[in-house]
């Protein structure tokens, strides 16, 4: 049955290899079951319900990716998009989390339509590379700022906007220790390094009396507080268009980039360098986003950590199915997830930020008309505390800089249209 479903022999693999690859991928990305509820609970959502939604959305995404697209690529609620959901849309713009879930749902529907009608290639090709790189780096800086804030290492200061927190505080020291541990373990290629560091910091918090021990295993929490609570009509306001666009845009490029990177590592591309069954893979991602919004979590996306499983020999959807089943088993770890403090996950956030900043190396710094817009996006995301604002200002700056430089022909029609829409949006709504 497994041979028929996944064509193991044709891909030069076997069940044992695929199971080990699935376990490896799970260990490298299981930190999300602790980090995601932590971030979304700050938006006022029930932490236990978000934990269930995280596990189920990840499981649904992995199972669809494995059984339908037959790729060893795992899915889960995306880092960066969850931070934008909480700190950008809910706390920053003042929307209810139900409306934000509605925006995630609509972005998922748009993603499905783009995948079905093959418009995604046109969009990907129309957006300049500097803006794509800038968006990735900007999300990294945004996550880094949130990590430092959650750790207490950076605090607000009336005179200078931000300042240094109390570095003698036990929670700050534990957050810093967590980050150092993650970098050390990942450098040594220890499987599940991020997860290990989060659990060590949580254990130390309990030992030091900073956190109360609440157990490890129990029946899953009640998903009702977030299940089917999305407000789609509220998300259809004109002011929410840029938010929906930001969710869609980031998810689209994040997924496309991850799919290509992991497929390249596993020699899964065809002779033309293209990914067979790309439409199925994108449909798996977008369907999981829609399902996640109904369950009560932010956008689901493909995880670059899938590369760890591919490195272990994972070549088919059986790897993703194993990851999905392990996320279902994770439903019984709710007490452990509830014990993890925000500063224990801060190191993981900052580590992801470091990884996302690496893209800036690909910017052509010799060409100011390319470098400046990328820098605008990357800098404005954290400083305006909004991914949507960073994207908007990036598009506007790219179009205007090219115009003033006498290189208006470099700007595609899609970018001109989007830049004009963002100008109108910023003029009317201010943010």
C-alpha positions in Angstrom: 0.0 0.0 0.0 2.8 2.4 0.9 4.6 1.6 -2.3 1.5 2.3 -4.3 0.8 5.6 -2.5 4.3 7.1 -2.4 6.3 5.2 -5.1 9.2 4.6 -2.7 11.3 2.4 -5.0 11.0 5.0 -7.9 12.4 7.6 -5.5 15.2 5.4 -4.2 14.0 5.1 -0.6 12.2 2.8 1.8 9.8 2.9 4.7 12.5 3.0 7.4 14.4 5.9 5.8 11.2 7.9 5.4 10.1 7.3 9.0 13.6 8.5 10.3 13.4 11.5 8.0 9.9 12.3 9.3 11.0 12.1 12.9 14.0 14.3 12.1 11.9 17.0 10.5 9.4 16.9 13.4 12.2 17.4 16.0 13.6 20.4 14.1 10.2 22.2 13.9 8.2 20.9 16.9 9.2 24.1 18.7 6.2 25.7 16.9 3.7 23.9 19.3 5.2 26.0 22.1 6.0 29.2 20.3 2.8 29.7 18.3 0.4 29.5 21.3 2.7 31.8 23.2 2.6 34.5 20.5 -1.2 34.2 19.6 -2.2 34.2 23.3 -0.8 37.8 23.5 -3.6 38.7 21.0 -6.2 37.5 23.6 -6.7 34.0 22.2 -7.1 31.0 24.5 -3.6 29.4 24.7 -4.9 25.8 25.1 -7.2 26.2 22.1 -4.4 27.7 20.0 -2.2 24.8 21.0 -4.8 22.4 19.6 -5.3 24.5 16.4 -1.5 24.6 15.9 -1.1 20.8 16.1 -4.2 20.1 14.0 -3.3 22.7 11.3 0.2 21.3 11.1 -1.1 17.7 10.9 -3.6 18.6 8.1 -1.0 20.5 6.1 1.5 17.6 6.4 -1.0 14.9 5.5 -2.3 16.8 2.5 1.3 17.6 1.3 2.2 13.9 1.8 -0.8 12.1 0.5 -1.9 14.6 -2.3 1.4 16.2 -3.5 3.8 13.3 -2.4 6.5 15.7 -1.2 8.6 15.3 2.0 7.8 18.9 3.0 6.2 19.6 6.4 3.7 22.4 7.2 2.8 24.3 10.3 1.7 27.8 11.3 4.4 30.1 10.0 6.9 32.2 12.0 6.7 35.9 11.2 3.1 35.6 10.1 2.0 34.7 13.6 3.9 37.7 15.0 2.3 40.0 12.3 -1.1 38.5 13.3 -0.6 39.4 17.0 1.6 42.4 17.1 0.7 44.0 13.8 -3.0 43.4 13.2 -4.5 42.9 16.7 -2.3 44.9 19.0 -0.9 47.3 16.4 -4.0 48.1 14.3 -6.5 47.4 17.0 -8.6 44.7 15.3 -10.2 41.8 17.2 -8.4 38.5 16.8 -11.6 37.1 15.2 -11.2 39.6 12.4 -7.5 38.8 12.0 -8.5 35.1 11.6 -11.0 36.2 8.9 -8.2 37.9 7.1 -6.1 34.7 7.2 -9.1 32.7 5.9 -9.5 35.1 2.9 -5.8 35.1 2.2 -6.0 31.3 2.1 -8.9 31.4 -0.3 -7.0 33.8 -2.6 -4.0 31.5 -2.4 -6.1 28.6 -3.5 -7.5 30.6 -6.5 -4.0 31.7 -7.5 -2.8 28.1 -7.4 -5.7 26.8 -9.4 -5.6 29.5 -12.1 -1.7 29.5 -12.3 -1.5 33.3 -11.6 1.2 32.6 -9.0 4.0 32.5 -11.6 3.0 36.0 -12.9 3.0 37.4 -9.4 6.3 35.9 -8.4 8.0 37.1 -11.6 6.4 40.6 -11.4 7.7 41.4 -7.9 11.3 42.6 -8.0 13.9 40.5 -6.3 15.2 43.3 -4.0 11.7 43.6 -2.5 11.4 39.9 -2.1 14.8 39.8 -0.2 13.9 42.9 1.8 10.6 41.3 2.9 12.3 38.2 4.2 15.0 40.2 6.0 12.3 42.7 7.4 10.3 39.8 8.9 13.5 38.6 10.4 14.2 42.0 12.1 10.6 42.2 13.1 10.9 38.7 14.8 14.2 39.8 16.4 12.6 42.9 18.0 9.7 40.8 19.3 12.1 38.2 20.7 14.1 40.9 22.5 10.9 42.4 23.8 9.6 39.1 25.1 12.9 38.4 26.7 12.9 41.7 28.5 16.2 42.6 27.0 14.7 45.6 25.1 12.1 47.8 26.8 10.3 51.0 25.9 12.0 54.3 26.9 10.2 57.7 26.7 13.4 59.5 25.8 14.8 57.2 23.1 11.8 54.9 22.2 13.7 51.8 23.2 16.4 51.0 25.7 18.2 48.1 27.5 16.2 46.0 30.0 17.4 44.6 33.3 20.1 42.2 32.2 20.5 40.9 35.7 16.9 39.6 35.7 16.7 35.8 35.7 14.2 35.7 32.8 16.5 37.8 30.7 19.5 35.6 31.5 17.5 32.5 30.7 16.4 33.9 27.4 20.0 34.7 26.4 21.1 31.3 27.5 18.4 29.7 25.3 19.6 31.6 22.3 23.3 30.7 22.9 22.3 27.0 23.4 20.3 27.0 20.1 23.2 28.4 18.1 25.7 26.0 19.7 23.4 22.9 19.2 22.5 23.9 15.6 26.2 24.5 14.7 27.0 21.0 16.0 24.0 19.7 13.9 22.2 18.3 16.9 18.7 17.2 15.8 16.0 19.2 17.6 18.4 21.8 18.9 15.8 24.6 19.1 13.3 22.2 20.9 16.0 21.1 23.4 16.9 24.7 24.3 13.2 25.6 24.9 12.7 22.6 27.1 16.0 23.2 29.1 15.1 26.9 29.7 11.5 25.8 30.8 13.0 23.2 33.2 15.4 25.7 34.7 12.4 28.1 35.2 10.6 25.5 37.1 13.7 24.6 39.2 14.3 28.3 40.0 10.7 28.8 41.0 10.0 31.2 38.1 7.4 28.8 36.6 5.0 26.4 38.3 5.2 22.8 37.2 1.9 21.8 35.5 2.7 18.3 34.2 3.6 17.0 30.8 0.8 14.8 29.4 -2.9 15.1 29.5 -6.0 14.9 27.2 -6.0 17.8 24.6 -7.6 21.1 25.7 -11.0 22.2 24.5 -10.6 23.8 21.0 -14.0 25.6 21.3 -12.7 29.1 22.3 -11.0 29.5 18.8 -12.8 27.0 16.6 -15.0 28.6 14.0 -14.6 32.0 15.7 -13.3 33.8 12.6 -15.0 37.0 11.5 -15.0 37.0 7.7 -17.3 40.0 7.2 -15.2 42.1 9.6 -12.1 41.2 7.5 -13.8 42.5 4.3 -13.3 46.2 5.4 -11.4 48.3 2.9 -8.7 49.0 5.6 -8.0 45.2 5.8 -7.1 44.8 2.2 -3.4 45.4 2.8 -3.5 43.0 5.8 -5.0 40.2 3.6 -2.5 41.1 0.9 0.4 40.9 3.4 -0.7 37.5 4.7 -1.1 36.2 1.1 2.1 37.8 -0.2 4.4 36.6 2.6 2.8 33.0 2.6 3.2 32.8 -1.2 6.8 33.7 -1.4 7.7 31.8 1.8 6.1 28.7 0.4 7.5 29.0 -3.1 11.0 29.6 -1.8 10.9 26.8 0.7 9.5 24.3 -1.8 12.3 25.1 -4.3 15.1 25.1 -1.7 14.0 21.7 -0.2 13.3 20.1 -3.6 16.7 21.2 -4.8 18.4 19.7 -1.8 16.6 16.4 -2.4 17.1 16.3 -6.2 13.4 16.5 -6.7 13.4 19.1 -9.5 12.9 18.0 -13.1 15.5 18.4 -15.9 14.3 22.0 -16.5 14.9 22.9 -12.9 11.1 23.1 -12.2 9.2 21.4 -9.4 6.7 18.7 -10.7 3.3 18.9 -9.0 3.9 22.4 -7.8 0.2 23.2 -8.1 -0.6 20.3 -5.7 2.1 21.5 -3.2 0.8 25.0 -3.2 -2.8 23.8 -2.8 -1.7 21.7 0.2 -0.3 24.9 1.7 -3.2 27.1 1.0 -5.8 24.5 2.1 -4.0 24.1 5.4 -4.1 27.9 5.9 -7.9 27.9 5.4 -8.3 25.0 7.8 -6.0 26.6 10.3 -8.0 29.9 10.3 -11.2 27.8 11.0 -9.5 26.0 13.8 -8.0 29.2 15.3 -4.4 29.9 14.2 -2.5 32.2 11.8 -1.3 31.2 8.3 0.1 27.7 7.8 3.2 27.5 5.5 5.9 25.1 4.3 8.8 24.8 6.7 12.5 25.1 5.6 13.3 22.7 8.4 11.9 20.0 6.1 15.5 20.1 4.6 16.7 18.3 7.7 14.5 15.3 6.9 15.5 15.4 3.2 19.2 15.3 4.4 18.3 12.1 6.2 17.0 10.6 3.0 13.4 11.6 2.9 12.2 11.7 -0.7 8.4 11.1 -0.7 5.2 12.2 1.0 5.6 9.4 3.6 8.1 11.7 5.4 5.4 14.4 5.6 2.8 11.9 6.7 5.0 10.8 9.6 5.5 14.4 10.7 1.7 14.9 10.5 1.0 11.9 12.7 3.6 13.1 15.2 1.8 16.5 15.4 -1.4 14.6 16.2 0.4 12.8 19.0 1.6 16.2 20.2 -2.0 17.1 21.2 -1.4 15.2 24.4 1.5 17.6 25.4 -0.7 20.5 26.3 0.4 20.9 30.0 4.1 21.1 28.8 3.2 23.7 26.2 1.3 25.7 28.9 4.4 25.7 31.1 6.7 27.3 28.5 7.2 31.0 29.3 7.6 33.7 26.7 11.3 34.2 27.5 11.9 30.5 26.8 10.8 30.8 23.2 12.5 34.2 22.7 15.8 32.5 21.9 14.0 30.5 19.1 12.5 33.7 17.7 15.8 35.4 17.6 17.5 32.4 16.0 14.8 32.4 13.2 15.5 36.1 12.9 19.2 35.4 12.3 18.5 32.9 9.6 16.1 35.3 7.8 18.7 38.1 7.7 21.0 36.0 5.6 19.1 36.9 2.5 20.5 40.4 2.5 23.7 39.1 1.2 22.0 38.6 -2.2 21.1 42.3 -2.6 23.1 44.2 -5.2 24.5 46.9 -2.9 26.4 48.4 -5.9 23.0 49.5 -7.4 21.4 52.0 -5.1 18.1 51.8 -6.9 18.0 48.1 -5.9 19.6 48.4 -2.5 17.6 51.3 -1.1 14.1 49.8 -1.5 15.3 46.5 0.0 16.7 48.5 3.0 13.4 50.5 3.3 11.4 47.3 3.6 13.8 45.6 6.0 14.1 48.7 8.3 10.5 49.9 8.2 8.9 46.5 9.2 10.4 46.4 12.7 10.3 50.2 13.2 6.6 50.6 12.3 6.0 47.2 14.0 4.1 46.1 10.9 4.9 43.7 8.0 2.1 45.3 6.0 3.5 48.8 6.4 7.0 47.6 5.5 5.7 45.9 2.3 3.6 49.1 1.4 6.6 51.5 1.9 8.9 49.1 0.0 6.7 49.0 -3.1 6.2 52.8 -3.1 9.9 53.5 -2.6 10.9 51.0 -5.4 8.6 52.7 -7.9 9.5 56.3 -6.9 13.3 55.7 -6.7 13.3 54.0 -10.2 11.3 56.9 -11.6 13.6 59.6 -10.1 16.6 57.6 -11.3 15.4 57.6 -14.9 14.8 53.9 -14.8 11.0 53.8 -14.8 11.1 51.0 -17.5 12.5 48.7 -14.8 9.2 48.8 -13.0 6.6 46.3 -14.0 2.9 47.3 -14.4 2.0 45.1 -11.4 4.4 47.1 -9.2 3.1 50.5 -10.4 -0.5 49.3 -9.7 0.4 48.0 -6.2 2.5 51.1 -5.4 -0.5 53.4 -6.3 -2.9 51.3 -4.2 -0.5 51.4 -1.2 -0.2 55.2 -1.6 -4.0 55.6 -1.5 -4.2 53.2 1.4 -1.6 55.1 3.4 -3.1 58.5 2.6 -6.6 57.4 3.7 -5.9 55.2 6.6 -2.5 56.4 7.7 -1.3 52.9 8.5 
